[in-house]
Amino acid sequence: MKIIPKRMYLLLFFASIFLILSTLTRIIFYIWSFNNLDFSIVSLVRIFLTGIFYDLGTISYFLVPYVLYLFLLPAKFIGSLFDKIVTYIAYFIGTFTLTFTTFAEFTFWDEFFSRFNFISVDYLIYTFEVVENINQTYPVPFLVSIIFIIVLGIFLLGYKKGFFQATFQDNSSLKKLFPLGLTVLCVCAFFTIFIKNEQAEWSLNRYENELSKTGIYSFFAAFKNNELSYTDFYLTQNIDESINLVKKLIVAENDSLAEPNSTSVNRFIKNIGTAYRPNVIFICIESFSAEFMEHFGNNKHLTPFLDSLAEESILLTNLYATGTRTIRGMEAITLSIPPSPGRSIVKRKNNTNMFTIGSVFKEKGYKDVFFYGGDGYFDNMNQFFGGNGFDIVDRGRGFLLGDDFTAKRTNINDNEVQFENAWGICDEDIYTKVLKEADLNYKSNTPFFNFIMTTSNHKPYTYPDNRVDIPSGSNRDGAVKYTDYAIHEFIEHAKTKPWFENTVFVIMADHCASSAGKGELDVNKYHIPAIIYNLKEKNPTEINQLCSQIDVFPSLFGMLHWSYTSQFMGIDINKPNKTEERAFIGNYTKLALLKDHKLMVLNEKKGANFYQWNKENNQLNRIKIDSAFLKETMAYYQTNDYFYKKGLLK
């Protein structure tokens, strides 16, 4: 180290600590995920070389402020009280940040099997729910104590090695500091200008890509690019070609476009038969995979009521969620559109006064209400639903809707709550509130559409005691059992109400319990159930047609024989359409079309991969791209993006 000025020793020691922590994290994640990797010596080497490359870029950002400080500090202040205070504080903040984010990465990987991404950015915004969830899930005081012990240990190690003393006693000239300092600045500039986080995704195996990344770098990349422009990042074709193809695919035989030559899918949906207007209660279950139900092969008997209810209902057996988060499910369900790249429209600007399923209910004279057991401020839910004609019933903590909204907001009071955790009140409590509001609407002779978002099937998996045979807070199985129990209690109470006979219940998940898989997109991790119960003149049946979350309400409207004006890209799966069975799935950066056991995946690098999906073993085998399939995939996603940007979803 003789060629390195002693003034730089502490800076290099700090960089070494980060590289060691990051490498240890990568090794542990590698072992943790080994069964999901396509192991080879080449992939192993590439993972760690790519990882070290991004580690070096990441640490350069941490080093730049102190490098500039060393450059600018006059020689007479070296070793002064000011110099010592600045150095000690910077060193403590830096080591604490590195240690804390290392621990945070483990909790994030435990839930999502991913480096930090858009979800972590959202979690930074909604600190109350996230901090409470962490506090109720992990032994926080113990973990914080460990973090401080590690930080103290790193501090003492640096002190014992004499790095602080060397820094304060060395008065090397700027000329001696310049080579290493300039190197740090150049590395930082190089990563800022030329390197993107998605360049770490060199493999078709998702786990290998995530292991190649660096958590902190991924976090800031997600923070910077939380809303992706489709035209900038994805494959495109002539927009008129895309729109015209979508029209051909979604317009049914009896439908008529309002303006056939316009850039719009605004059309009149005509259904034959006598229309009737039941109340509709929609239960959107948090993180409910199809694999939880015995009907789909589960042998743990987690959902005895829902399995029995499915036998009395219309059950959609081949339905796929569009995404991996609640707000992605809400986007699909309410707007009936394929997933948007990057941030969900629920959290974007210009997302009010849109054409939603609530618009159709309003046209038929319904009162639309959104029920949420937590604070609807979270994930911008109140802003979205309130700005699109829904009244709000939630467990608010004081955040109000904007002044330009006319939505009524009703708070769930303390005396209406028997159990509450980080995410909100238990499912039983929200259902009790729904029953009360339904009674009031019945008395006023007002038909109602209630959109209920549950919370209990989410970490920390806590719920009232003595409800199911798995203790509260144990695991996901217990939360699933409680979810089933609460719905059973709700339906039984609803049966005693005078409005029950004229009420249809729709039960569907927002997304699956997990989405991590080996391939770009794990198709099985998007498989969700949907149950339509108490629909008159419809016998219990199974619909085995491949369909998307965006098709559920257009199909329900068809079952009710409603004729209405629509801008939905979802279709009534019971009507003859010009398209083959299809579903849309995606995450924040991957957009895919599933059809005939084939999957076309568009990525944010203006590329596409085409796979044959083996449903039996859930394997994706890459095949030669089908140009017609690619055009159709681009048409759906490009058209959706165009409609949003041009205000045509209003």
C-alpha positions as CSV (number, residue, x, y, z in Angstrom):
1,M,0.0,0.0,0.0
2,K,3.1,2.3,-0.2
3,I,1.9,3.8,-3.5
4,I,-1.4,4.7,-1.8
5,P,-1.4,7.8,0.4
6,K,-2.2,7.0,4.0
7,R,-4.9,9.7,3.8
8,M,-6.8,7.2,1.6
9,Y,-6.4,4.1,3.9
10,L,-9.7,4.6,5.7
11,L,-11.5,5.1,2.4
12,L,-10.1,1.8,1.0
13,F,-10.9,0.0,4.2
14,F,-14.5,1.2,4.0
15,A,-14.7,0.0,0.3
16,S,-13.3,-3.4,1.4
17,I,-15.9,-3.8,4.1
18,F,-18.7,-3.2,1.5
19,L,-17.1,-5.7,-1.0
20,I,-16.9,-8.3,1.7
21,L,-20.5,-7.8,2.9
22,S,-21.8,-7.8,-0.6
23,T,-19.8,-11.0,-1.6
24,L,-20.9,-12.8,1.6
25,T,-24.6,-11.8,0.8
26,R,-24.2,-13.1,-2.7
27,I,-22.7,-16.4,-1.5
28,I,-25.5,-17.0,1.0
29,F,-28.2,-16.1,-1.6
30,Y,-26.5,-18.4,-4.0
31,I,-26.6,-21.3,-1.6
32,W,-30.2,-20.4,-0.6
33,S,-31.3,-20.5,-4.2
34,F,-29.2,-23.3,-5.4
35,N,-32.1,-25.6,-6.3
36,N,-33.5,-22.9,-8.6
37,L,-30.2,-22.3,-10.5
38,D,-29.1,-23.8,-13.7
39,F,-25.7,-24.7,-12.2
40,S,-22.5,-24.6,-14.3
41,I,-19.0,-23.4,-13.6
42,V,-19.5,-20.8,-16.3
43,S,-22.7,-19.4,-14.8
44,L,-21.1,-19.4,-11.3
45,V,-18.1,-17.4,-12.5
46,R,-20.3,-15.0,-14.4
47,I,-22.6,-14.4,-11.5
48,F,-19.7,-13.4,-9.2
49,L,-17.8,-11.4,-11.8
50,T,-20.9,-9.5,-12.8
51,G,-21.7,-9.0,-9.1
52,I,-18.3,-7.7,-8.3
53,F,-18.5,-5.3,-11.3
54,Y,-21.7,-3.8,-9.9
55,D,-20.3,-3.8,-6.4
56,L,-17.5,-1.6,-7.5
57,G,-19.8,0.7,-9.2
58,T,-22.0,0.9,-6.2
59,I,-19.2,1.6,-3.7
60,S,-17.9,4.4,-6.0
61,Y,-21.1,6.4,-5.2
62,F,-20.4,6.1,-1.5
63,L,-16.8,7.1,-1.9
64,V,-17.2,10.2,-4.1
65,P,-18.4,12.6,-1.3
66,Y,-15.4,11.7,0.9
67,V,-13.0,11.8,-2.1
68,L,-14.2,15.4,-2.9
69,Y,-13.9,16.2,0.8
70,L,-10.2,15.0,0.8
71,F,-9.6,17.0,-2.4
72,L,-11.1,20.2,-1.0
73,L,-10.0,20.2,2.6
74,P,-7.0,22.6,3.1
75,A,-3.8,21.0,4.4
76,K,-3.9,23.0,7.6
77,F,-7.2,21.4,8.6
78,I,-5.9,17.8,8.3
79,G,-6.2,16.1,11.7
80,S,-8.1,19.0,13.2
81,L,-11.2,18.6,15.3
82,F,-13.3,19.5,12.3
83,D,-11.6,16.8,10.2
84,K,-12.1,14.2,12.9
85,I,-15.8,15.0,13.4
86,V,-16.5,14.9,9.7
87,T,-14.6,11.6,9.2
88,Y,-16.1,9.8,12.3
89,I,-19.7,10.8,11.4
90,A,-19.2,9.9,7.7
91,Y,-17.7,6.6,8.6
92,F,-20.5,5.7,11.1
93,I,-23.2,6.7,8.7
94,G,-21.6,4.8,5.9
95,T,-21.0,1.6,7.8
96,F,-24.4,1.7,9.4
97,T,-26.0,2.1,6.0
98,L,-24.1,-0.8,4.5
99,T,-24.8,-3.1,7.4
100,F,-28.5,-2.1,7.6
101,T,-29.1,-2.6,3.9
102,T,-27.4,-6.0,4.1
103,F,-29.9,-7.1,6.8
104,A,-32.7,-5.5,4.8
105,E,-31.7,-7.5,1.7
106,F,-32.1,-10.7,3.6
107,T,-35.7,-9.9,4.7
108,F,-36.5,-8.7,1.2
109,W,-35.0,-11.9,-0.4
110,D,-36.9,-14.0,2.1
111,E,-40.2,-12.6,0.8
112,F,-39.6,-11.9,-2.9
113,F,-36.4,-13.8,-3.8
114,S,-35.2,-10.7,-5.5
115,R,-32.8,-7.8,-5.1
116,F,-34.4,-4.5,-4.2
117,N,-36.8,-3.4,-6.8
118,F,-40.0,-1.2,-7.3
119,I,-41.5,-2.8,-4.2
120,S,-38.7,-1.7,-2.0
121,V,-39.1,1.9,-3.3
122,D,-42.8,1.8,-2.5
123,Y,-41.9,0.4,1.0
124,L,-39.7,3.5,1.6
125,I,-42.7,5.7,0.9
126,Y,-45.2,3.9,3.1
127,T,-43.0,3.6,6.2
128,F,-45.8,3.1,8.8
129,E,-47.2,-0.1,7.3
130,V,-43.7,-1.5,6.4
131,V,-42.1,-0.7,9.7
132,E,-45.1,-2.2,11.6
133,N,-45.0,-5.3,9.4
134,I,-41.3,-5.8,10.0
135,N,-41.7,-5.2,13.7
136,Q,-44.5,-7.8,13.9
137,T,-42.7,-10.3,11.7
138,Y,-39.0,-10.2,12.9
139,P,-37.3,-9.7,16.2
140,V,-36.4,-6.0,15.5
141,P,-34.7,-5.1,18.8
142,F,-32.4,-8.1,18.4
143,L,-31.6,-7.4,14.8
144,V,-30.9,-3.7,15.5
145,S,-28.6,-4.7,18.4
146,I,-26.7,-7.0,16.0
147,I,-26.4,-4.2,13.4
148,F,-24.9,-1.8,16.0
149,I,-22.6,-4.5,17.3
150,I,-21.3,-5.1,13.7
151,V,-20.9,-1.4,13.1
152,L,-19.0,-1.0,16.4
153,G,-16.8,-4.0,15.4
154,I,-16.0,-2.5,12.0
155,F,-15.3,0.8,13.7
156,L,-12.9,-0.7,16.3
157,L,-11.2,-2.8,13.6
158,G,-10.5,0.3,11.6
159,Y,-9.2,2.1,14.7
160,K,-7.0,-0.9,15.7
161,K,-5.5,-1.1,12.3
162,G,-4.5,2.5,12.5
163,F,-6.6,3.7,9.5
164,F,-8.0,6.6,11.4
165,Q,-4.7,7.7,12.7
166,A,-3.1,7.4,9.2
167,T,-5.9,9.5,7.8
168,F,-5.5,12.3,10.4
169,Q,-1.7,12.4,10.3
170,D,-1.0,12.2,6.6
171,N,-0.8,15.5,4.8
172,S,-0.1,14.1,1.3
173,S,-0.4,16.6,-1.4
174,L,-3.3,16.8,-3.8
175,K,-1.0,15.4,-6.5
176,K,-0.6,12.1,-4.5
177,L,-4.3,11.9,-3.7
178,F,-5.3,12.6,-7.3
179,P,-4.7,9.1,-9.0
180,L,-6.9,7.1,-6.7
181,G,-9.4,9.9,-6.2
182,L,-9.7,10.4,-10.0
183,T,-10.2,6.6,-10.4
184,V,-13.1,6.7,-8.0
185,L,-14.7,9.6,-9.8
186,C,-14.2,8.0,-13.2
187,V,-15.8,4.8,-12.1
188,C,-18.8,6.7,-10.7
189,A,-19.1,8.7,-13.9
190,F,-18.8,5.5,-16.0
191,F,-21.6,3.8,-14.2
192,T,-23.8,6.9,-14.3
193,I,-23.5,7.4,-18.0
194,F,-23.1,3.9,-19.5
195,I,-24.3,1.2,-17.1
196,K,-27.9,0.2,-16.4
197,N,-29.2,-2.2,-13.9
198,E,-30.9,-4.4,-16.5
199,Q,-27.5,-5.1,-18.1
200,A,-26.9,-7.5,-15.2
201,E,-29.7,-9.7,-16.6
202,W,-27.6,-11.9,-18.8
203,S,-29.3,-15.2,-18.1
204,L,-32.7,-16.7,-18.9
205,N,-32.7,-17.9,-15.3
206,R,-34.2,-15.2,-13.1
207,Y,-32.3,-16.2,-10.0
208,E,-28.9,-16.0,-11.8
209,N,-29.8,-12.4,-12.9
210,E,-30.8,-11.4,-9.4
211,L,-27.6,-12.8,-7.9
212,S,-25.6,-10.9,-10.4
213,K,-27.0,-7.6,-9.2
214,T,-26.1,-5.5,-6.2
215,G,-29.0,-4.6,-3.9
216,I,-28.3,-0.9,-3.3
217,Y,-27.6,-0.3,-7.0
218,S,-30.9,-2.1,-7.9
219,F,-32.8,0.1,-5.4
220,F,-31.7,3.4,-6.9
221,A,-32.2,2.1,-10.4
222,A,-35.8,1.2,-9.4
223,F,-36.3,4.6,-7.8
224,K,-35.1,6.3,-10.9
225,N,-37.2,4.2,-13.4
226,N,-40.4,3.6,-11.5
227,E,-42.5,4.4,-14.5
228,L,-41.2,3.0,-17.8
229,S,-42.1,4.5,-21.1
230,Y,-43.3,1.6,-23.4
231,T,-42.1,3.3,-26.5
232,D,-38.6,4.0,-25.1
233,F,-38.0,0.6,-23.6
234,Y,-40.0,-2.0,-25.5
235,L,-40.5,-3.3,-29.0
236,T,-43.0,-1.3,-31.0
237,Q,-44.7,-1.3,-34.4
238,N,-46.9,1.2,-36.2
239,I,-49.4,2.3,-33.6
240,D,-52.3,2.2,-36.1
241,E,-51.4,-1.4,-36.8
242,S,-51.5,-2.2,-33.1
243,I,-54.8,-0.5,-32.5
244,N,-56.5,-2.1,-35.5
245,L,-55.3,-5.5,-34.5
246,V,-56.6,-5.1,-30.9
247,K,-59.9,-4.0,-32.3
248,K,-60.1,-7.2,-34.3
249,L,-59.2,-9.3,-31.2
250,I,-61.5,-7.9,-28.6
251,V,-64.7,-6.8,-30.5
252,A,-67.3,-9.6,-30.3
253,E,-69.9,-10.4,-33.0
254,N,-72.7,-8.3,-31.7
255,D,-70.6,-5.4,-30.5
256,S,-70.3,-2.2,-32.4
257,L,-67.5,0.3,-32.4
258,A,-68.6,3.9,-31.6
259,E,-66.2,5.3,-34.2
260,P,-64.7,2.5,-36.4
261,N,-62.1,4.7,-37.9
262,S,-60.9,6.3,-34.6
263,T,-58.0,5.4,-32.4
264,S,-60.3,4.0,-29.7
265,V,-61.9,0.7,-28.7
266,N,-64.9,2.5,-27.4
267,R,-67.8,0.3,-28.3
268,F,-71.3,-0.7,-27.4
269,I,-71.6,-4.2,-25.9
270,K,-74.9,-5.8,-26.7
271,N,-76.1,-8.7,-24.7
272,I,-79.4,-10.5,-25.3
273,G,-81.7,-11.7,-22.6
274,T,-83.4,-10.0,-19.7
275,A,-81.0,-7.9,-17.7
276,Y,-81.2,-7.9,-14.0
277,R,-79.5,-5.8,-11.4
278,P,-78.3,-7.7,-8.3
279,N,-76.1,-6.1,-5.7
280,V,-72.5,-7.2,-6.3
281,I,-70.0,-7.8,-3.5
282,F,-66.5,-8.4,-4.8
283,I,-63.9,-9.8,-2.4
284,C,-60.4,-9.3,-3.6
285,I,-58.3,-11.7,-1.5
286,E,-54.8,-10.7,-0.6
287,S,-52.1,-13.1,-2.1
288,F,-54.4,-16.1,-2.8
289,S,-52.9,-18.7,-5.1
290,A,-55.0,-21.3,-6.8
291,E,-52.7,-23.9,-5.3
292,F,-54.1,-23.2,-1.8
293,M,-57.4,-24.9,-2.8
294,E,-58.1,-28.6,-2.6
295,H,-59.8,-28.2,-6.0
296,F,-56.4,-27.5,-7.5
297,G,-54.5,-30.3,-5.7
298,N,-53.8,-29.0,-2.2
299,N,-54.0,-31.7,0.4
300,K,-53.7,-29.6,3.5
301,H,-57.4,-28.8,3.7
302,L,-56.7,-25.1,4.0
303,T,-59.9,-23.8,2.3
304,P,-62.8,-26.2,3.1
305,F,-65.4,-23.5,2.7
306,L,-64.1,-22.0,-0.5
307,D,-63.8,-25.5,-2.0
308,S,-67.4,-26.2,-1.0
309,L,-68.6,-22.8,-2.3
310,A,-66.9,-23.5,-5.6
311,E,-69.1,-26.5,-6.1
312,E,-72.2,-24.2,-5.8
313,S,-70.8,-21.5,-8.0
314,I,-69.3,-20.6,-11.3
315,L,-65.6,-21.4,-10.9
316,L,-63.0,-20.1,-13.3
317,T,-60.3,-22.7,-13.2
318,N,-57.8,-21.4,-15.8
319,L,-57.5,-17.8,-14.7
320,Y,-54.2,-15.8,-14.4
321,A,-53.4,-12.7,-12.5
322,T,-51.7,-9.9,-14.5
323,G,-49.1,-9.1,-11.9
324,T,-47.4,-9.7,-8.6
325,R,-48.8,-6.9,-6.4
326,T,-52.1,-5.7,-5.1
327,I,-52.1,-2.5,-7.1
328,R,-51.4,-4.5,-10.3
329,G,-54.4,-6.6,-9.6
330,M,-56.5,-3.5,-8.9
331,E,-55.3,-2.0,-12.2
332,A,-56.4,-5.1,-14.1
333,I,-59.7,-5.6,-12.3
334,T,-61.0,-2.0,-12.3
335,L,-59.7,-0.8,-15.7
336,S,-59.8,-4.2,-17.5
337,I,-56.5,-3.6,-19.3
338,P,-53.2,-5.5,-19.6
339,P,-50.4,-4.6,-17.1
340,S,-48.5,-1.4,-17.7
341,P,-44.7,-1.3,-17.7
342,G,-43.1,0.0,-14.5
343,R,-45.5,1.5,-12.0
344,S,-49.2,0.5,-11.9
345,I,-51.7,3.1,-13.1
346,V,-53.1,3.0,-9.6
347,K,-50.0,5.0,-8.6
348,R,-49.5,7.1,-11.7
349,K,-50.5,10.7,-12.4
350,N,-53.6,11.3,-14.5
351,N,-55.4,8.3,-13.1
352,T,-58.7,9.8,-12.2
353,N,-62.0,10.1,-14.0
354,M,-61.1,6.9,-15.9
355,F,-63.5,4.3,-17.4
356,T,-63.7,1.6,-14.8
357,I,-65.9,-1.3,-13.9
358,G,-67.4,1.2,-11.4
359,S,-68.4,3.4,-14.4
360,V,-70.6,0.5,-15.7
361,F,-72.2,0.0,-12.3
362,K,-72.8,3.8,-12.0
363,E,-74.5,3.8,-15.4
364,K,-76.8,1.1,-14.0
365,G,-77.6,3.2,-10.9
366,Y,-75.3,1.5,-8.4
367,K,-73.4,3.0,-5.5
368,D,-69.7,2.1,-5.7
369,V,-67.8,1.7,-2.4
370,F,-64.2,0.6,-1.8
371,F,-63.6,-1.1,1.5
372,Y,-60.1,-1.5,2.9
373,G,-59.1,-2.6,6.4
374,G,-55.9,-0.5,6.4
375,D,-55.3,3.1,5.6
376,G,-56.2,3.6,1.9
377,Y,-53.5,6.2,1.6
378,F,-51.2,3.2,1.2
379,D,-50.3,2.5,-2.4
380,N,-52.4,5.5,-3.5
381,M,-55.6,3.4,-3.2
382,N,-57.9,6.2,-1.9
383,Q,-56.6,8.6,-4.5
384,F,-57.3,6.1,-7.3
385,F,-60.7,4.8,-6.1
386,G,-61.9,8.1,-4.8
387,G,-60.9,9.8,-8.0
388,N,-62.8,7.3,-10.0
389,G,-66.2,7.5,-8.4
390,F,-66.0,5.2,-5.4
391,D,-66.8,6.1,-1.9
392,I,-64.2,5.0,0.6
393,V,-64.5,3.0,3.8
394,D,-61.1,2.5,5.4
395,R,-59.1,2.6,8.6
396,G,-57.6,6.1,7.9
397,R,-55.1,7.8,10.1
398,G,-55.8,11.3,8.9
399,F,-54.7,11.4,5.2
400,L,-57.5,12.9,3.3
401,L,-58.6,12.7,-0.3
402,G,-57.8,15.7,-2.5
403,D,-60.2,18.6,-2.6
404,D,-61.2,17.9,-6.2
405,F,-62.8,14.6,-5.2
406,T,-66.4,14.2,-4.4
407,A,-66.0,10.8,-2.8
408,K,-67.4,10.2,0.6
409,R,-65.0,8.8,3.1
410,T,-66.1,6.7,6.1
411,N,-63.6,5.8,8.8
412,I,-63.7,2.4,10.6
413,N,-63.8,3.4,14.3
414,D,-61.9,1.7,17.1
415,N,-65.1,0.2,18.6
416,E,-65.6,-1.7,15.3
417,V,-62.2,-3.4,15.5
418,Q,-61.5,-6.6,17.4
419,F,-58.0,-7.3,15.9
420,E,-55.5,-5.2,13.9
421,N,-52.0,-5.7,12.7
422,A,-49.6,-3.7,10.5
423,W,-51.7,-3.9,7.4
424,G,-55.1,-3.2,9.0
425,I,-58.0,-4.8,10.7
426,C,-58.7,-8.5,10.4
427,D,-60.9,-9.8,7.6
428,E,-63.8,-10.5,10.0
429,D,-63.9,-6.8,11.0
430,I,-63.9,-5.5,7.4
431,Y,-66.7,-7.9,6.5
432,T,-68.7,-6.8,9.5
433,K,-68.4,-3.2,8.3
434,V,-69.5,-4.3,4.8
435,L,-72.6,-5.9,6.3
436,K,-73.5,-2.7,8.1
437,E,-73.1,-0.6,5.0
438,A,-75.1,-3.1,2.9
439,D,-77.9,-2.8,5.4
440,L,-78.0,0.9,5.1
441,N,-78.0,0.7,1.3
442,Y,-80.9,-1.8,1.4
443,K,-82.9,0.5,3.6
444,S,-82.4,3.4,1.1
445,N,-83.3,1.1,-1.8
446,T,-79.9,1.7,-3.4
447,P,-78.2,-1.1,-5.4
448,F,-74.6,-1.4,-4.4
449,F,-71.3,-2.6,-5.8
450,N,-68.8,-3.2,-3.0
451,F,-65.1,-3.7,-3.7
452,I,-63.5,-5.3,-0.7
453,M,-59.7,-5.6,-0.3
454,T,-58.7,-8.0,2.4
455,T,-55.4,-7.9,4.4
456,S,-55.1,-10.9,6.7
457,N,-53.4,-13.2,4.2
458,H,-50.2,-11.2,4.4
459,K,-47.1,-11.2,6.7
460,P,-47.1,-11.2,9.7
461,Y,-50.0,-13.7,9.2
462,T,-51.7,-12.6,12.4
463,Y,-55.4,-12.9,13.1
464,P,-57.8,-13.3,16.1
465,D,-57.1,-16.3,18.3
466,N,-59.1,-19.5,18.4
467,R,-60.5,-19.2,14.9
468,V,-58.5,-21.9,13.1
469,D,-56.2,-24.7,14.3
470,I,-53.0,-22.9,13.4
471,P,-51.9,-20.3,15.9
472,S,-51.9,-16.7,14.8
473,G,-48.6,-15.5,13.3
474,S,-47.3,-19.1,12.6
475,N,-47.2,-19.1,8.8
476,R,-49.0,-18.5,5.5
477,D,-51.1,-21.8,5.9
478,G,-52.7,-20.3,9.0
479,A,-53.5,-17.1,7.3
480,V,-55.1,-18.9,4.4
481,K,-57.2,-21.0,6.8
482,Y,-58.3,-17.8,8.5
483,T,-59.1,-16.2,5.2
484,D,-61.4,-19.1,4.4
485,Y,-62.9,-19.0,7.9
486,A,-63.6,-15.3,7.6
487,I,-65.3,-15.6,4.2
488,H,-67.4,-18.5,5.6
489,E,-68.6,-16.3,8.5
490,F,-69.3,-13.4,6.2
491,I,-71.4,-15.5,3.8
492,E,-73.3,-17.1,6.6
493,H,-74.2,-13.7,8.1
494,A,-75.1,-12.4,4.6
495,K,-77.6,-15.2,4.2
496,T,-79.6,-13.8,7.1
497,K,-80.0,-10.4,5.4
498,P,-83.0,-9.4,3.3
499,W,-80.7,-8.3,0.5
500,F,-78.9,-11.7,0.2
501,E,-81.2,-13.2,-2.4
502,N,-80.5,-10.3,-4.8
503,T,-76.7,-10.2,-4.2
504,V,-74.0,-11.8,-6.3
505,F,-70.6,-12.5,-4.6
506,V,-67.4,-12.5,-6.7
507,I,-64.3,-13.8,-5.0
508,M,-60.9,-13.5,-6.6
509,A,-57.3,-12.9,-5.7
510,D,-55.3,-9.8,-6.4
511,H,-52.2,-11.9,-7.1
512,C,-50.5,-15.1,-6.0
513,A,-48.7,-15.6,-2.7
514,S,-45.3,-15.6,-4.5
515,S,-44.0,-14.9,-8.0
516,A,-40.4,-16.0,-7.8
517,G,-39.3,-18.7,-10.3
518,K,-36.4,-19.9,-12.4
519,G,-37.6,-18.5,-15.7
520,E,-38.3,-14.9,-16.8
521,L,-41.9,-15.4,-15.6
522,D,-43.1,-18.3,-13.6
523,V,-46.5,-19.0,-15.2
524,N,-47.8,-21.2,-12.3
525,K,-47.2,-18.3,-9.9
526,Y,-49.9,-16.3,-11.6
527,H,-52.7,-18.9,-11.4
528,I,-55.5,-17.7,-9.3
529,P,-59.1,-18.9,-8.7
530,A,-62.3,-16.9,-9.2
531,I,-65.7,-17.8,-7.8
532,I,-69.0,-16.2,-8.8
533,Y,-71.6,-17.2,-6.2
534,N,-75.4,-16.8,-6.0
535,L,-75.9,-15.8,-9.6
536,K,-79.5,-16.5,-10.5
537,E,-80.4,-18.5,-13.6
538,K,-76.9,-19.8,-13.8
539,N,-76.2,-23.4,-12.7
540,P,-73.0,-24.2,-10.9
541,T,-70.3,-24.9,-13.5
542,E,-66.6,-24.8,-14.2
543,I,-65.2,-22.6,-16.9
544,N,-61.9,-24.1,-18.0
545,Q,-61.2,-21.5,-20.7
546,L,-57.8,-19.8,-20.4
547,C,-58.6,-16.2,-19.4
548,S,-57.2,-13.1,-17.7
549,Q,-58.0,-11.1,-14.6
550,I,-59.1,-8.4,-16.9
551,D,-61.9,-10.6,-18.3
552,V,-63.7,-11.3,-15.1
553,F,-66.0,-8.3,-14.8
554,P,-66.8,-8.1,-18.6
555,S,-67.8,-11.7,-18.3
556,L,-70.0,-11.0,-15.2
557,F,-71.7,-8.2,-17.1
558,G,-72.5,-10.6,-19.8
559,M,-73.9,-13.1,-17.4
560,L,-76.2,-10.3,-16.1
561,H,-77.2,-9.7,-19.7
562,W,-76.2,-6.0,-19.5
563,S,-75.7,-3.9,-22.6
564,Y,-73.4,-1.0,-22.1
565,T,-70.7,1.2,-23.5
566,S,-67.2,-0.1,-22.9
567,Q,-63.6,0.9,-23.3
568,F,-62.3,-2.3,-21.7
569,M,-59.6,-4.5,-23.4
570,G,-60.9,-7.4,-21.4
571,I,-63.6,-9.6,-23.0
572,D,-66.6,-11.6,-22.1
573,I,-65.2,-15.1,-22.3
574,N,-68.7,-16.6,-22.7
575,K,-69.3,-14.8,-26.0
576,P,-67.8,-15.8,-29.4
577,N,-64.8,-13.6,-30.0
578,K,-62.3,-13.3,-32.7
579,T,-59.4,-14.1,-30.4
580,E,-58.0,-17.3,-29.1
581,E,-58.0,-18.0,-25.4
582,R,-55.3,-15.8,-23.9
583,A,-54.0,-14.3,-20.6
584,F,-51.7,-11.5,-19.7
585,I,-49.0,-11.8,-17.1
586,G,-46.0,-9.7,-16.1
587,N,-44.0,-8.0,-13.4
588,Y,-42.6,-4.5,-13.4
589,T,-40.4,-4.9,-16.4
590,K,-41.6,-8.1,-18.2
591,L,-44.8,-8.0,-20.2
592,A,-46.1,-11.3,-21.5
593,L,-48.9,-12.9,-23.5
594,L,-49.9,-16.5,-22.8
595,K,-51.7,-18.5,-25.4
596,D,-51.9,-22.1,-26.5
597,H,-49.2,-23.0,-24.0
598,K,-46.8,-20.5,-25.5
599,L,-45.5,-17.4,-23.8
600,M,-44.1,-14.3,-25.5
601,V,-42.2,-12.1,-23.1
602,L,-41.3,-8.5,-23.9
603,N,-38.4,-7.0,-21.9
604,E,-37.3,-3.5,-21.2
605,K,-34.3,-3.8,-23.5
606,K,-36.4,-3.7,-26.6
607,G,-36.2,-7.5,-26.9
608,A,-38.5,-10.5,-26.7
609,N,-38.2,-14.2,-25.8
610,F,-40.6,-16.9,-26.9
611,Y,-41.2,-20.0,-24.9
612,Q,-43.1,-23.3,-25.1
613,W,-44.7,-23.7,-21.6
614,N,-45.0,-27.2,-20.3
615,K,-47.9,-26.9,-17.8
616,E,-47.2,-30.3,-16.2
617,N,-43.8,-29.4,-14.9
618,N,-44.0,-25.6,-15.3
619,Q,-41.0,-25.5,-17.5
620,L,-40.3,-22.8,-20.1
621,N,-38.4,-24.0,-23.2
622,R,-37.2,-21.3,-25.5
623,I,-38.3,-21.6,-29.1
624,K,-38.0,-19.6,-32.3
625,I,-40.1,-16.4,-32.3
626,D,-43.4,-16.5,-34.0
627,S,-43.7,-13.1,-35.8
628,A,-47.6,-13.1,-35.7
629,F,-47.6,-14.0,-32.0
630,L,-45.0,-11.2,-31.4
631,K,-47.2,-8.6,-33.3
632,E,-50.2,-9.6,-31.3
633,T,-48.3,-9.2,-28.0
634,M,-46.9,-5.8,-29.0
635,A,-50.4,-4.7,-30.2
636,Y,-52.0,-5.3,-26.8
637,Y,-49.2,-3.6,-24.7
638,Q,-48.4,-0.8,-27.1
639,T,-52.1,0.1,-27.5
640,N,-52.7,0.1,-23.8
641,D,-49.7,2.4,-23.2
642,Y,-50.9,4.7,-26.1
643,F,-54.5,4.9,-24.6
644,Y,-53.2,5.8,-21.2
645,K,-50.9,8.5,-22.5
646,K,-53.5,10.0,-24.8
647,G,-56.2,10.0,-22.1
648,L,-58.3,7.4,-24.0
649,L,-58.8,5.4,-20.8
650,K,-60.8,8.3,-19.4
